[in-house]
Amino acid sequence: MIKIINNTCFAFLKHDLTKGKDSSAACSSGGGSYTITNSLYTGHLEYCSDQKWEGNNF
């Protein structure tokens, strides 16, 4: 998984390294804004290849 963070937002990309040979093989991506409060990072997922995760905080 690769995660990129800049001053205002983040993006991630997860790519299947087994080339589909594993039952858990999946590719996904997404991103959104984030906050840092008292050294606690919280990502606000605004868009995701699996849309059921959109709108959640992590």
Buried (B, 14 or more C-beta within 10 A) or exposed (E): EEEEEEEEBBBBBBEEEEEEEEEEEEEBBBBBEBEEEEEEEEBBBBEBEEEEEBEEEE
